[in-house]
Amino acid sequence: MSTEAREGTASADPSVAPTGGEDAPTTEGGLRRGLKNRHIQMIALGGAIGTGLFYGSASSIGMAGPSITLAYLIGGAVIFLIMRALGEMSWHTPVSGAFSHYAFTNWGRFAGFFSGWNYWFNYIAVSMAELAVVGIYVNFWLPDVPTWVSAAIFLLIVTCVNLVSVKAYGEFEFWFAIVKVVAIIAMIALGAVIVFFGVGQTSSTGISNLWEHGGYFPNGLWGMATALVVVMFSFGGVELIGITAGEAENPRRSIPKAINQVVYRILIFYVGAILVMLCIFPWDQIGEGGSPFVIIFDNIGIAGAAALLNVVVLTAAVSAYNSGLYSNGRMLYSLAQQGNAPKYLGKLNRNGSPMAGVLTSSAVTAVAVVLNFLVPGKVFLYTMAVALIAGIFNWTMVVITQMKFRKRIGAAEVEKLGFKMPFYPVSNYIVLVFLAGVVVLMAFLPDFRYALYVGPIWVGILYVAFRFKTRSERRPAAVES
């Protein structure tokens, strides 16, 4: 890219923190470094452990059967490589709005513009998906409450939380994520007790469920491959670690540690929880009328277990939406600092929170409330498909940007990096081929196919918007000359 673009980045994005000042209480742009390592890890867990596991797992199990566990292992390995690519850049330059800033610096103006707005769009879709299922969980206790009412209430609550200081937000998300993590561990332990000691056991409970009902691959390798589509949506959100870099107290220590720990923890939680579920009930008896975890424990008849799990899955959905709104506010702030979004989005409130970005993102996400009113029960699948294609754009941008980042800083600077992408550049190409394969698989799934039309249209909209923006910038210059 041009020298002007690279030199303009630091001044255009005041959220950039000097590499030597990572312990400073604030960044240059006013965002406050109030997130500790425990906050960062739990924010990433909070974003990734949501409806993909607690609600979407029913459809993925229906596609793959017991081999869904292998699908999660494969998907997790790819996500780990993507996170290492992002982590390498975050270690070198810890900024808020990481994706957009890195693409802008290392690739070019349109790449930064596209990456930032696409990430925002991605998390708007994810947030809508999370809100779409909140009402379903509330209906477990209050079946007469319309799902759109529940969505509206939690939209307001989470918006208010995101307007307080980042430290308060970090504490809120930390405890929300703790609830999920503890609950999953407890569920795995309880499931093991049911399977091995017969507590609340049914005639269909047992480890043999993993191979007796059509085998480990009941729908063949194709079934497992198509399930990867839902699996990759489930992993969306772990990249929130990159967004937190600008507000982390010690990013060069906390970011690498969080990336290495979060990915394998998520794998344990996903694979462990689903293994337990498959052992308790055969894969072909797990329905889609709510969270499969809640339904299974309700059917087993263990007093209070289903209600407690429903609290957990509700917390998971709200937590994931909370993380999404956090990241969207910061992304709009970063885009505004670059000049790629309206200036008002770069405003902070007295707590150091990007108030304008949070409120704007929340207002757009409110469309989910309207959709829940108009087409209840269908919003989750529609928004999940859109979120996935936008997520694939994000991951692709991260991997390509990291390759350009290495070329820009040069071999001598690469040697100084304290956190590197393993097996570069072979791992980069493996990830890109895998993501391309997921896009192809989406074409074979009716519920995801329409997103392949939405994706190119969205890219076209962003390109036109960028051209319009650059043309309007040149116009005043032409008048002055």
Secondary structure, DSSP 8 states (H G I E B T S, - for coil): --HHHHHHHHHH-TTB--TT-TT-SB-TTS-B--B-HHHHHHHHHHHHSSHHHHTTHHHHHHHHGGGHHHHHHHHHHHHHHHHHHHHHHHHHS-BSSHHHHHHHHHT-HHHHHHHHHHHHHHHHHHHHHHHHHHHHHHTTT-TTS-HHHHHHHHHHHHHHHTTS-HHHHHHHHHHHHHHHHHHHHHHHHHHHHHHHH-TT--TT-STTHHHHTT-SSTTHHHHHHHHHHHHHHHHTTTTHHHHHGGGBSSHHHHHHHHHHHHHHHHHHHHHHHHHHHHHHS-GGG---SS-HHHHHHHHHT-TTHHHHHHHHHHHHHHHHHHHHHHHHHHHHHHHHHHTSS-GGGG---TTS--HHHHHHHHHHHTHHHHHHHHSTTTHHHHHHHHHHHHHHHHHHHHHHHHHHHHHHHHHHHHHH-SS--TTTTHHHHHHHHHHHHHHHHHTT-HHHHTHHHHHHHHHHHHHHHHHHHHHHHHHHHHHH-
